[in-house]
C-alpha cells in the first residue's frame, strides 16, 4: 500500500465536531474491575490507558465513595496495577503490580489510608486471582510452577535451548505459549509477608479460581484431573484444606465447571458450568452443590441464556437465599438475580449496554459494576441489591466525549428460516440526508459470541472515517437461546453466512443512504472465516478484510491450541480421517479460485488459536491465482491483537485497515 496516500485520519483529531479516529485509543480511559468494599462505602477500580510513546498499557487503581464525590488515585505504579481486592476489614487493598522491569506482576498489599505497598511475592511466573482469607491473615492466589529457566548471561543465551518433549495435546495456549511443563498451582501467603505456600500439587493438572470457605479452613477451586482431560473440555470443582493435602471432588465430571463461591453458611458451593462435554454452543448454567457431597442442582434450568460471559463467580446474597450472575441477552449484557428456592431470574441491571465487571458488599446490599454503551466507554456505577437507586460514580471520558461525536446504532430485526435475527446499523460521521455512503459489514468471532450494545472502538473508528457500519448476530450467536446458538454447529458457512447476507439485504431495503456499489466486508477469527468464505461465494463486495481467520479446517485441527476439540465439535463431531470431505468443504481455501474480491489478510505471528499458517495458505493461493491480495503480519502478537495487542500495533492496524477500504470504497 502507498504510504504517501495515507488519509490524514489523526489530523482530523484537531477538528470539532469530529468522529473517532485511531489516535483516540490513546485518549480513552478504560474503567474496569469494580470492587466494592465490604461495608459498601467505597469502590476500588482500575483505570487503563494506552501509551503510544511507551507502546504499553498503563493501569492504576482508583477509589471513589459510593455516596459520590471525586475519584482519587490510589496506586502510582510505573506500569500496571490491577486486580484490587479488599481485606475483610476494609483497611487494606491487595493488588497485582508490574513494578519491576522484566518481571511479571507480583502480589502487593497497601493500607487504604495510605502508605507504601508491601510486596508479598517474587515468583518467576507472576501471580493471578488473589483472594483474601475471611480473617484477613492470608491471601490465596494462582501461579505457574516449573518450566525452562531463561539463562541470564549472554554466553548462556547463545547456546542452544533444550528440546521440548511433548506428551499431551494441551501443551500450549494462546497468549501463554508453551504450558505443558509449567502448570498453574494454588498458593497461600501471609498478608504481612513470608514465603508463599503451595496448596495444590500435580505436574499434569491446571488449577484455577480459588475461593475461601467462610471459616478459612478450606479452599475450593476448579481443575481437570480426570483421565480423559486431554481430550475434552471438562473440569471439576474441588475442595482442599487451606494447608494443603488431597483435594476432594464435588462435581460429577460431566462438563466444564468453574468460578466457585462458598455460601455464607459454608455448606454449599455455587459455580458456573456447562452440563455436557465438548458442547461449546450450550449455555453456561448456574449450579449449587453441597460441600458434604451429593448431586449438583441447576439453579438456572428455565433461563435459556448463558450465565458466564464475564468469568465472575456467582455472588451470594448476605442471607444465602439468592445469587447474582451476568448473562448475555439479545445484544445486551446485564446482571440477574436467581433465587435459590426457585423462580425465574430477575434482571437487576439492564438497558442497552454491556456490563464489564461487578461485585457486591459483604451483606449484598450494594452492587458495584462497570458498564459501557455504544456512545460511551466504560464507567463505574452502583445500585442496591434489587437494582434500584442506580448512580453513576465516574466520568473519566467527559472531555473526550464532548469533543468526539460517537455514532449511535439503530437496531432492526428480520426473520429467516424460523429464526429472528438482530442487526444494527450506524450512520457515518457527518451524515447528510440525500447522500449515499459506503458501508462496512462486520462479522463477529466465536461463533458463540454476540455483537450489541457495549462500546466498541472498531465500529466508532469505521463510522468516524465516513462509513456506514452494519453488524449482526447470525445463528450461532449467544444471547438468543441454545437452539439459536447451536444452529451453526456442523454448518459453518451455511445458514450463518446466509443470515449475514440477509442482514445486508434488509439494510439495503430499509436504508436508502447505503451505496450498494460500495460495500466492504470484514471480521476476525470466526468472523475472518465468514469473510473468507463469503468472498469465495459472492461478488457483491468491493473489498474485504479477513483477520486471524479460520481458512483451512484440516490444518487448524492439528496446529491450533484448541483445534483438535473445537474444530471437531464445530464441524459436527467428525474427525478429519473420518470425513475429510467435510473439512475441505467447510474450508475457505477450497474456494480460493472463486475469490476475486480484493482481500486484505491480517494475522499475528504468535497466534496459537488460529495459527498464522491459516493466513499464509490463503495468501499463497490467491497470489498464485494472481488475485489482488495483501498480507500483513504482526510480529510478537497473538490472537488478541485487537483487544490487548501492543498500542502501536493496534494503531497501525487501524491505519492499514482504513487505507485498504478507502482505496476501494471512496471512489465515486
C-alpha positions as CSV (number, residue, x, y, z in Angstrom):
1,X,0.0,0.0,0.0
2,X,1.2,3.5,-0.8
3,X,2.1,5.1,2.5
4,X,2.2,8.6,0.9
5,X,-1.5,8.3,0.1
6,X,-2.5,7.8,3.7
7,X,-5.5,10.0,4.6
8,X,-4.8,12.4,7.5
9,X,-7.0,10.4,9.9
10,X,-5.1,11.6,13.0
11,X,-5.1,15.2,11.8
12,X,-8.9,15.0,12.0
13,X,-8.5,14.9,15.8
14,X,-7.9,18.7,15.7
15,X,-11.3,19.4,14.1
16,X,-14.5,19.7,16.1
17,X,-17.0,18.2,16.0
18,X,-15.5,15.1,14.6
19,X,-15.8,11.3,14.6
20,X,-13.5,8.9,16.4
21,X,-10.0,8.3,14.8
22,X,-7.4,5.7,15.7
23,X,-5.4,8.0,17.8
24,X,-8.3,8.4,20.2
25,X,-7.5,4.9,21.6
26,X,-4.7,6.6,23.5
27,X,-7.1,9.2,25.0
28,X,-9.8,6.9,26.3
29,X,-9.6,5.9,29.9
30,X,-10.9,2.4,30.3
31,X,-12.6,1.6,33.6
32,X,-12.7,-2.0,34.8
33,X,-12.8,-4.5,37.7
34,X,-15.2,-2.7,40.1
35,X,-14.6,-3.9,43.6
36,X,-16.9,-2.5,46.4
37,X,-15.6,-2.5,50.0
38,X,-17.1,-5.0,52.5
39,X,-19.1,-2.2,54.1
40,X,-20.3,-0.9,50.7
41,X,-18.9,2.6,51.2
42,X,-16.0,2.7,48.7
43,X,-15.3,1.2,45.3
44,X,-11.9,0.3,44.1
45,X,-11.5,0.0,40.3
46,X,-8.9,0.0,37.6
47,X,-8.3,2.8,35.0
48,X,-6.2,1.8,32.0
49,X,-4.8,3.9,29.2
50,X,-2.8,3.1,26.1
51,X,0.6,4.8,25.7
52,X,1.8,5.1,22.1
53,X,5.1,6.6,23.3
54,X,5.9,3.7,25.6
55,X,4.0,1.2,23.5
56,X,2.4,-0.4,26.6
57,X,-0.7,-0.3,28.7
58,X,-0.7,1.8,31.9
59,X,-3.1,0.9,34.7
60,X,-3.7,2.4,38.2
61,X,-6.2,1.6,40.9
62,X,-8.6,4.4,41.9
63,X,-11.1,4.8,44.8
64,X,-14.4,6.5,44.9
65,X,-17.1,6.8,47.6
66,X,-20.4,5.1,46.8
67,X,-22.1,8.2,48.1
68,X,-20.5,10.2,45.4
69,X,-17.6,12.7,45.1
70,X,-14.4,12.9,43.1
71,X,-12.5,9.7,42.4
72,X,-9.0,9.6,43.9
73,X,-6.0,7.7,42.6
74,X,-4.8,5.0,45.0
75,X,-1.7,3.5,43.3
76,X,1.1,5.2,41.4
77,X,2.9,2.2,39.9
78,X,5.1,2.9,36.8
79,X,3.3,0.3,34.6
80,X,0.3,-1.8,35.5
81,X,-1.6,-2.0,38.9
82,X,-4.6,-4.3,38.6
83,X,-6.9,-6.8,40.4
84,X,-7.8,-4.7,43.6
85,X,-9.1,-6.9,46.4
86,X,-10.4,-5.6,49.8
87,X,-9.3,-7.1,53.0
88,X,-12.3,-8.3,55.1
89,X,-12.0,-5.4,57.5
90,X,-11.7,-2.9,54.6
91,X,-8.5,-1.5,55.9
92,X,-6.1,-2.8,53.2
93,X,-6.1,-3.5,49.4
94,X,-4.3,-6.3,47.8
95,X,-3.4,-5.9,44.1
96,X,-1.1,-7.2,41.4
97,X,1.6,-4.8,40.2
98,X,4.2,-4.9,37.4
99,X,6.6,-2.5,39.2
100,X,9.9,-4.2,38.3
101,X,11.2,-4.2,34.7
102,X,11.2,-7.7,33.1
103,X,9.2,-9.2,36.0
104,X,5.7,-10.4,35.8
105,X,3.0,-9.0,38.1
106,X,3.5,-9.7,41.8
107,X,1.1,-9.5,44.8
108,X,1.2,-6.4,46.9
109,X,-0.8,-5.1,49.9
110,X,-1.3,-1.5,50.8
111,X,-3.2,0.3,53.6
112,X,-6.3,2.1,52.3
113,X,-5.4,5.1,54.5
114,X,-2.2,5.4,52.5
115,X,1.4,4.4,52.8
116,X,3.9,2.3,50.9
117,X,2.8,-1.1,49.3
118,X,4.3,-4.3,50.7
119,X,5.4,-6.9,48.1
120,X,4.3,-10.4,49.2
121,X,5.6,-12.5,46.3
122,X,8.6,-12.7,44.0
123,X,7.6,-15.6,41.7
124,X,9.1,-16.1,38.2
125,X,5.7,-16.6,36.5
126,X,3.9,-13.9,38.4
127,X,0.5,-14.3,40.1
128,X,-3.2,-14.0,39.3
129,X,-6.6,-14.4,41.0
130,X,-5.8,-13.1,44.5
131,X,-8.4,-13.7,47.2
132,X,-8.3,-12.8,51.0
133,X,-8.9,-15.3,53.7
134,X,-12.0,-14.4,55.8
135,X,-9.9,-13.5,58.8
136,X,-7.6,-11.3,56.7
137,X,-4.4,-13.1,57.7
138,X,-3.7,-14.8,54.3
139,X,-4.3,-14.5,50.6
140,X,-4.7,-17.3,48.1
141,X,-3.6,-16.8,44.5
142,X,-2.6,-18.8,41.4
143,X,0.9,-19.0,39.9
144,X,2.5,-21.3,37.4
145,X,5.2,-23.7,38.6
146,X,8.1,-25.2,36.6
147,X,9.2,-24.5,33.1
148,X,12.6,-23.9,31.5
149,X,14.6,-21.1,33.1
150,X,15.9,-18.5,30.7
151,X,19.6,-18.0,31.2
152,X,20.8,-14.6,32.4
153,X,24.3,-14.5,31.0
154,X,24.9,-13.6,27.3
155,X,27.2,-16.6,26.9
156,X,24.5,-19.0,28.1
157,X,21.9,-17.3,25.9
158,X,24.0,-18.0,22.8
159,X,23.8,-21.8,23.5
160,X,21.1,-24.0,22.1
161,X,17.9,-24.5,24.0
162,X,16.9,-27.9,25.2
163,X,14.3,-29.8,23.1
164,X,10.7,-29.8,24.2
165,X,9.3,-33.3,24.8
166,X,5.6,-33.2,24.3
167,X,3.3,-36.0,25.5
168,X,-0.1,-34.2,25.8
169,X,-2.5,-32.5,23.4
170,X,-2.9,-29.4,25.6
171,X,0.7,-28.4,25.6
172,X,0.4,-24.7,24.7
173,X,-2.2,-21.9,24.9
174,X,-2.7,-18.7,23.0
175,X,-1.2,-15.7,24.8
176,X,0.7,-18.1,27.2
177,X,2.9,-20.1,24.8
178,X,4.1,-23.5,25.9
179,X,2.4,-24.5,29.1
180,X,2.9,-28.3,29.3
181,X,5.8,-28.0,31.8
182,X,4.5,-25.1,33.9
183,X,1.1,-25.8,35.3
184,X,-0.8,-23.2,37.4
185,X,-1.0,-24.1,41.1
186,X,-2.8,-22.5,44.0
187,X,-0.7,-20.9,46.8
188,X,-1.4,-19.0,50.0
189,X,0.8,-16.3,51.6
190,X,0.6,-14.4,54.9
191,X,-0.8,-10.9,54.5
192,X,2.1,-9.5,56.5
193,X,4.8,-11.3,54.4
194,X,6.6,-14.6,54.3
195,X,7.2,-17.5,52.0
196,X,4.2,-18.5,49.8
197,X,2.9,-22.0,50.4
198,X,1.9,-24.2,47.6
199,X,-1.5,-25.8,48.3
200,X,-2.2,-27.9,45.2
201,X,0.1,-30.4,43.6
202,X,0.3,-32.3,40.2
203,X,2.6,-31.6,37.2
204,X,-0.3,-32.6,34.8
205,X,-3.1,-30.6,36.4
206,X,-4.2,-27.0,35.9
207,X,-5.8,-25.2,38.9
208,X,-7.9,-22.1,38.8
209,X,-10.5,-19.9,40.6
210,X,-9.6,-20.3,44.3
211,X,-12.2,-19.2,46.8
212,X,-12.1,-19.5,50.6
213,X,-14.6,-21.2,52.9
214,X,-16.2,-18.8,55.5
215,X,-14.2,-20.3,58.3
216,X,-10.9,-20.0,56.4
217,X,-10.2,-23.7,56.8
218,X,-10.7,-24.8,53.1
219,X,-10.3,-23.6,49.6
220,X,-12.5,-24.5,46.6
221,X,-11.1,-24.4,43.1
222,X,-11.5,-25.7,39.5
223,X,-9.3,-28.3,38.0
224,X,-9.4,-31.1,35.4
225,X,-7.9,-34.2,37.0
226,X,-9.9,-37.0,35.2
227,X,-8.1,-39.5,32.8
228,X,-9.7,-38.0,29.7
229,X,-8.8,-34.4,30.5
230,X,-6.5,-34.1,27.4
231,X,-9.4,-35.0,25.1
232,X,-12.3,-32.8,26.4
233,X,-13.1,-29.5,28.0
234,X,-14.3,-30.9,31.3
235,X,-13.2,-29.6,34.6
236,X,-14.5,-30.2,38.2
237,X,-14.9,-28.2,41.4
238,X,-12.7,-29.5,44.2
239,X,-12.2,-28.6,47.8
240,X,-8.9,-28.8,49.7
241,X,-7.7,-27.9,53.2
242,X,-6.2,-24.5,53.3
243,X,-2.9,-26.0,54.5
244,X,-2.8,-28.4,51.5
245,X,-3.4,-32.1,51.2
246,X,-5.5,-34.4,49.0
247,X,-8.4,-32.5,47.3
248,X,-11.9,-33.8,47.2
249,X,-14.1,-33.6,44.1
250,X,-17.5,-32.1,44.5
251,X,-18.9,-32.3,40.9
252,X,-19.5,-35.2,38.5
253,X,-17.0,-34.7,35.6
254,X,-19.8,-34.1,33.2
255,X,-18.8,-30.7,31.7
256,X,-16.6,-27.7,32.2
257,X,-17.1,-26.2,35.7
258,X,-15.5,-23.2,37.2
259,X,-15.8,-19.9,39.2
260,X,-16.9,-21.5,42.5
261,X,-18.1,-19.5,45.6
262,X,-19.0,-20.7,49.1
263,X,-22.3,-19.8,50.5
264,X,-22.3,-17.5,53.6
265,X,-23.1,-20.6,55.8
266,X,-20.2,-22.5,54.2
267,X,-22.4,-25.6,53.5
268,X,-22.9,-25.0,49.7
269,X,-20.8,-24.1,46.7
270,X,-22.3,-22.2,43.7
271,X,-20.5,-22.4,40.4
272,X,-20.9,-22.0,36.7
273,X,-20.8,-25.0,34.3
274,X,-22.0,-26.4,31.0
275,X,-23.6,-29.8,31.8
276,X,-22.1,-31.6,28.8
277,X,-18.7,-32.4,27.3
278,X,-17.4,-30.5,24.3
279,X,-20.6,-28.7,23.7
280,X,-19.5,-25.1,23.1
281,X,-22.9,-23.9,21.9
282,X,-24.6,-25.0,25.2
283,X,-25.4,-22.4,27.9
284,X,-23.2,-22.0,30.9
285,X,-25.6,-22.5,33.8
286,X,-25.7,-21.8,37.5
287,X,-25.3,-24.8,39.8
288,X,-25.0,-25.4,43.5
289,X,-23.7,-28.4,45.3
290,X,-23.4,-29.4,49.0
291,X,-19.9,-29.3,50.4
292,X,-20.6,-32.7,52.0
293,X,-21.4,-34.2,48.6
294,X,-24.4,-35.1,46.6
295,X,-25.8,-34.3,43.2
296,X,-25.4,-30.8,41.9
297,X,-28.6,-28.8,41.3
298,X,-29.0,-26.5,38.4
299,X,-30.5,-23.1,39.5
300,X,-31.0,-21.6,36.0
301,X,-32.7,-24.5,34.3
302,X,-35.5,-22.4,32.9
303,X,-33.3,-19.4,31.9
304,X,-32.3,-20.0,28.3
305,X,-29.2,-17.8,28.4
306,X,-25.5,-18.3,29.1
307,X,-24.6,-17.3,32.6
308,X,-20.8,-16.9,32.4
309,X,-19.7,-14.3,29.9
310,X,-17.5,-12.3,32.4
311,X,-15.8,-15.1,34.3
312,X,-17.0,-13.8,37.6
313,X,-18.1,-16.2,40.3
314,X,-21.8,-16.1,41.3
315,X,-22.4,-13.6,44.1
316,X,-24.3,-14.9,47.2
317,X,-26.7,-12.6,48.9
318,X,-26.0,-12.0,52.6
319,X,-28.7,-14.4,53.7
320,X,-27.7,-17.1,51.2
321,X,-31.1,-17.1,49.5
322,X,-30.1,-15.7,46.2
323,X,-27.3,-15.4,43.7
324,X,-26.3,-12.7,41.2
325,X,-25.0,-13.6,37.8
326,X,-24.2,-12.0,34.5
327,X,-25.9,-13.1,31.2
328,X,-25.9,-12.1,27.6
329,X,-29.3,-11.3,26.2
330,X,-30.1,-10.2,22.7
331,X,-27.1,-7.8,22.4
332,X,-27.1,-6.7,26.0
333,X,-25.1,-8.0,28.9
334,X,-26.8,-7.5,32.3
335,X,-27.0,-8.7,35.8
336,X,-29.7,-11.1,37.1
337,X,-30.8,-12.3,40.5
338,X,-31.6,-16.0,40.9
339,X,-33.5,-17.2,44.0
340,X,-32.0,-20.5,45.3
341,X,-35.6,-21.6,46.2
342,X,-36.7,-21.4,42.6
343,X,-38.4,-19.0,40.2
344,X,-37.4,-17.2,37.1
345,X,-34.3,-14.9,37.2
346,X,-35.0,-11.2,37.7
347,X,-33.0,-8.6,35.9
348,X,-31.2,-6.2,38.2
349,X,-29.1,-4.3,35.8
350,X,-30.3,-3.9,32.2
351,X,-30.7,-1.3,29.5
352,X,-29.0,-1.1,26.1
353,X,-25.5,-1.5,27.4
354,X,-22.9,-4.1,28.4
355,X,-21.7,-4.8,32.0
356,X,-18.0,-5.4,32.2
357,X,-17.4,-6.3,35.8
358,X,-19.3,-6.4,39.1
359,X,-19.1,-7.1,42.8
360,X,-21.2,-6.8,46.0
361,X,-20.7,-5.6,49.5
362,X,-20.5,-8.2,52.3
363,X,-24.2,-8.1,53.0
364,X,-25.1,-7.8,49.4
365,X,-26.9,-4.5,49.8
366,X,-24.6,-2.6,47.4
367,X,-23.7,-3.7,43.9
368,X,-20.9,-2.0,42.0
369,X,-20.4,-2.5,38.3
370,X,-18.7,-1.1,35.2
371,X,-20.7,-0.7,32.0
372,X,-20.5,0.9,28.6
373,X,-22.9,1.7,25.8
374,X,-22.3,2.4,22.1
375,X,-21.8,6.1,22.8
376,X,-19.8,6.0,26.0
377,X,-16.7,4.0,27.1
378,X,-17.0,2.1,30.4
379,X,-17.9,3.9,33.6
380,X,-18.5,2.9,37.2
381,X,-22.0,2.6,38.7
382,X,-23.5,1.4,42.0
383,X,-27.1,0.3,42.8
384,X,-29.0,-1.6,45.5
385,X,-29.4,-5.3,45.8
386,X,-32.6,-5.1,43.8
387,X,-31.1,-2.9,41.1
388,X,-32.8,0.2,42.4
389,X,-31.2,3.6,43.2
390,X,-28.6,3.3,40.4
391,X,-25.9,6.0,40.4
392,X,-23.0,6.8,38.1
393,X,-19.8,7.4,40.0
394,X,-17.2,8.2,37.3
395,X,-17.0,10.2,34.1
396,X,-13.3,10.0,33.2
397,X,-14.0,10.5,29.5
398,X,-16.3,13.5,29.8
399,X,-14.0,15.9,27.9
400,X,-13.2,13.4,25.2
401,X,-16.9,12.5,24.5
402,X,-17.7,16.2,24.3
403,X,-15.1,16.6,21.6
404,X,-16.0,13.5,19.6
405,X,-19.4,12.7,18.1
406,X,-19.9,9.0,18.6
407,X,-22.3,7.1,16.4
408,X,-25.4,5.5,17.8
409,X,-26.7,2.3,16.4
410,X,-30.2,1.7,15.1
411,X,-31.5,-1.8,15.8
412,X,-33.6,-3.8,13.3
413,X,-34.8,-7.4,13.0
414,X,-35.8,-9.8,10.3
415,X,-37.0,-13.4,10.1
416,X,-35.2,-16.1,8.2
417,X,-35.9,-19.8,8.2
418,X,-37.5,-20.0,11.6
419,X,-35.2,-17.6,13.4
420,X,-35.5,-13.9,14.3
421,X,-32.1,-12.2,13.6
422,X,-30.9,-9.0,15.2
423,X,-28.9,-6.4,13.3
424,X,-27.7,-2.9,14.0
425,X,-26.6,0.0,11.7
426,X,-24.6,3.1,12.4
427,X,-24.7,6.2,10.2
428,X,-21.3,7.6,9.1
429,X,-20.0,10.7,10.9
430,X,-21.2,13.8,9.1
431,X,-24.2,12.1,7.6
432,X,-26.2,14.2,5.3
433,X,-29.7,13.2,4.1
434,X,-29.9,12.7,0.4
435,X,-26.3,11.4,0.0
436,X,-25.1,7.8,-0.4
437,X,-22.3,6.3,1.7
438,X,-20.1,3.2,1.6
439,X,-20.9,0.5,4.1
440,X,-18.7,-1.9,6.1
441,X,-20.4,-5.2,7.1
442,X,-18.8,-6.6,10.3
443,X,-19.0,-10.3,11.4
444,X,-18.2,-11.2,15.0
445,X,-15.9,-14.0,16.1
446,X,-16.8,-17.1,18.2
447,X,-19.1,-18.2,16.6
448,X,-20.7,-18.3,20.0
449,X,-20.4,-14.6,20.9
450,X,-22.6,-11.6,20.3
451,X,-22.5,-8.1,19.0
452,X,-24.7,-5.5,20.6
453,X,-24.5,-2.5,23.0
454,X,-21.1,-2.3,24.6
455,X,-18.8,0.5,23.4
456,X,-16.7,-0.9,20.6
457,X,-13.8,1.2,19.2
458,X,-13.8,-0.7,15.9
459,X,-17.3,0.5,14.9
460,X,-16.7,4.1,16.1
461,X,-13.5,4.4,14.1
462,X,-15.2,3.0,11.0
463,X,-18.1,5.4,11.4
464,X,-15.7,8.3,12.1
465,X,-13.9,7.5,8.8
466,X,-17.1,8.1,6.9
467,X,-18.5,4.6,6.6
468,X,-21.9,3.2,7.5
469,X,-21.4,0.3,9.9
470,X,-23.6,-2.8,9.8
471,X,-23.3,-5.7,12.3
472,X,-25.5,-8.6,13.1
473,X,-25.9,-11.7,15.3
474,X,-26.4,-14.6,12.9
475,X,-27.4,-18.1,14.1
476,X,-24.6,-19.4,16.3
477,X,-24.5,-16.2,18.3
478,X,-25.1,-16.1,22.1
479,X,-28.0,-14.3,23.8
480,X,-30.9,-15.9,21.9
481,X,-31.1,-19.4,23.5
482,X,-29.4,-22.7,22.9
483,X,-31.4,-23.7,19.8
484,X,-30.2,-20.5,18.1
485,X,-26.6,-20.8,19.3
486,X,-26.4,-24.5,18.3
487,X,-27.8,-24.0,14.8
488,X,-24.4,-23.2,13.4
489,X,-22.7,-26.4,14.7
490,X,-21.9,-28.6,11.7
491,X,-23.0,-25.8,9.3
492,X,-20.3,-23.2,9.3
493,X,-20.7,-21.2,6.0
494,X,-24.3,-22.4,5.6
495,X,-27.2,-20.8,7.5
496,X,-24.9,-18.4,9.3
497,X,-23.5,-16.9,6.1
498,X,-27.0,-16.6,4.7
499,X,-28.1,-14.8,7.8
500,X,-25.2,-12.3,7.4
501,X,-26.0,-11.6,3.8
502,X,-29.7,-11.4,4.6
503,X,-28.9,-8.7,7.1
504,X,-27.2,-6.7,4.3
505,X,-30.2,-7.2,2.0
506,X,-32.5,-6.0,4.7
507,X,-30.3,-3.0,5.4
508,X,-30.3,-2.1,1.7
509,X,-34.1,-2.3,1.7
510,X,-34.5,-0.1,4.7
511,X,-31.8,2.5,4.4
512,X,-31.6,4.2,1.0
513,X,-28.4,6.1,2.0
514,X,-26.3,2.9,1.6
515,X,-24.5,2.8,-1.7
516,X,-24.9,-0.8,-2.9
517,X,-21.9,-0.3,-5.2
518,X,-19.5,0.5,-2.3
519,X,-19.8,-2.4,0.1
520,X,-17.0,-3.8,2.3
521,X,-16.8,-6.9,4.5
522,X,-14.6,-7.7,7.5
523,X,-14.3,-9.9,10.5
524,X,-11.8,-11.7,12.8
525,X,-11.4,-15.3,13.9
526,X,-14.7,-17.0,13.1
527,X,-15.6,-13.6,11.6
528,X,-12.5,-13.9,9.5
529,X,-13.7,-17.4,8.4
530,X,-17.0,-15.8,7.4
531,X,-15.2,-13.1,5.4
532,X,-13.0,-15.5,3.5
533,X,-16.0,-17.8,3.0
534,X,-18.4,-15.2,1.7
535,X,-16.0,-13.6,-0.8
536,X,-15.5,-17.2,-2.1
537,X,-19.2,-17.4,-2.7
538,X,-20.2,-13.8,-3.6
539,X,-19.0,-11.0,-5.8
540,X,-21.1,-8.2,-4.2
541,X,-18.3,-6.7,-2.1
542,X,-15.8,-4.2,-3.5
543,X,-13.1,-5.1,-0.8
544,X,-12.8,-7.3,2.3
545,X,-10.5,-7.9,5.2
546,X,-10.1,-11.4,6.7
547,X,-8.3,-11.2,10.1
548,X,-6.9,-14.1,12.2
549,X,-9.2,-16.3,10.2
550,X,-10.0,-20.0,10.1
551,X,-9.2,-20.7,6.4
552,X,-8.2,-24.4,6.4
553,X,-10.1,-26.7,8.8
554,X,-7.8,-29.7,8.2
555,X,-4.6,-28.0,9.3
556,X,-6.1,-26.0,12.1
557,X,-7.3,-29.2,13.6
558,X,-3.6,-30.1,14.4
559,X,-2.0,-26.7,14.7
560,X,-4.4,-24.7,16.9
561,X,-4.2,-24.8,20.7
562,X,-7.8,-25.9,20.7
563,X,-8.4,-27.2,17.2
564,X,-8.3,-30.9,18.0
565,X,-11.5,-30.4,20.0
566,X,-13.0,-27.2,18.8
567,X,-12.9,-27.8,15.0
568,X,-14.1,-31.4,15.5
569,X,-17.1,-30.3,17.6
570,X,-18.0,-27.3,15.4
571,X,-17.9,-29.4,12.2
572,X,-20.5,-31.7,13.7
573,X,-18.4,-34.1,15.8
574,X,-16.4,-35.7,12.9
575,X,-12.6,-36.2,12.8
576,X,-10.6,-35.4,9.7
577,X,-9.8,-39.0,8.9
578,X,-13.5,-39.9,9.3
579,X,-14.8,-37.3,6.9
580,X,-12.1,-35.4,5.1
581,X,-14.6,-34.2,2.6
582,X,-16.5,-32.3,5.3
583,X,-13.3,-30.5,6.5
584,X,-12.4,-29.5,2.9
585,X,-16.0,-28.5,2.1
586,X,-16.1,-26.0,5.0
587,X,-12.6,-24.5,4.4
588,X,-12.5,-21.2,2.6
589,X,-9.2,-22.2,1.0
590,X,-11.1,-24.7,-1.1
591,X,-12.9,-21.8,-2.8
592,X,-9.8,-19.7,-3.4
593,X,-10.2,-20.0,-7.1
594,X,-13.6,-18.2,-6.8
595,X,-12.3,-15.2,-4.8
596,X,-12.0,-12.2,-6.9
597,X,-12.7,-9.5,-4.3
598,X,-9.6,-7.6,-3.3
599,X,-8.6,-9.1,0.1
600,X,-6.6,-7.8,3.0
601,X,-5.3,-10.6,5.3
602,X,-4.3,-9.6,8.8
603,X,-2.7,-12.1,11.1
604,X,-0.5,-12.2,14.2
605,X,2.7,-14.3,14.1
606,X,2.3,-15.7,17.6
607,X,-1.4,-16.6,17.2
608,X,-1.9,-20.1,18.6
609,X,-5.7,-20.1,18.3
610,X,-5.9,-19.6,14.6
611,X,-2.2,-20.1,13.7
612,X,-0.6,-17.8,11.1
613,X,-0.4,-20.7,8.6
614,X,-4.1,-20.1,8.2
615,X,-3.4,-16.7,6.7
616,X,-0.3,-17.9,4.9
617,X,-2.1,-20.6,3.0
618,X,-4.9,-18.3,1.7
619,X,-2.4,-15.6,0.8
620,X,-0.2,-18.0,-1.2
621,X,-3.2,-19.5,-3.0
622,X,-4.5,-16.0,-4.0
623,X,-1.1,-14.8,-5.1
624,X,-0.7,-17.9,-7.2
625,X,-4.0,-17.2,-8.8
626,X,-2.8,-13.6,-9.5
627,X,-5.6,-12.1,-7.3
628,X,-5.5,-8.8,-5.6
629,X,-4.4,-9.6,-2.0
630,X,-2.2,-8.0,0.7
631,X,-0.9,-10.0,3.7
632,X,0.1,-8.0,6.9
633,X,1.9,-9.9,9.6
634,X,2.1,-8.5,13.2
635,X,5.2,-9.8,15.0
636,X,5.1,-10.7,18.7
637,X,1.3,-10.6,18.7
638,X,-1.2,-13.3,19.4
639,X,-4.9,-13.9,18.7
640,X,-5.9,-10.9,21.0
641,X,-4.2,-8.2,18.9
642,X,-7.3,-6.1,18.5
643,X,-8.1,-6.3,22.2
644,X,-4.8,-6.3,24.1
645,X,-2.1,-6.1,21.4
646,X,0.7,-3.5,21.7
647,X,-0.7,0.0,21.3
648,X,1.4,0.9,18.3
649,X,0.4,-2.3,16.5
650,X,-3.3,-1.6,17.3
651,X,-3.0,1.9,15.9
652,X,-1.1,0.8,12.8
653,X,-3.6,-1.9,12.2
654,X,-6.4,0.7,12.2
655,X,-4.5,2.8,9.7
656,X,-3.8,-0.1,7.4
657,X,-7.5,-1.2,7.6
658,X,-8.8,2.3,6.8
659,X,-6.3,2.8,3.9
660,X,-7.4,-0.5,2.4
661,X,-11.1,0.3,2.4
662,X,-10.5,3.9,1.3
663,X,-8.7,2.6,-1.7
664,X,-11.7,0.7,-2.9
665,X,-14.8,2.3,-1.4
666,X,-14.1,6.0,-1.6
667,X,-14.2,6.3,-5.4
668,X,-17.5,7.5,-6.9
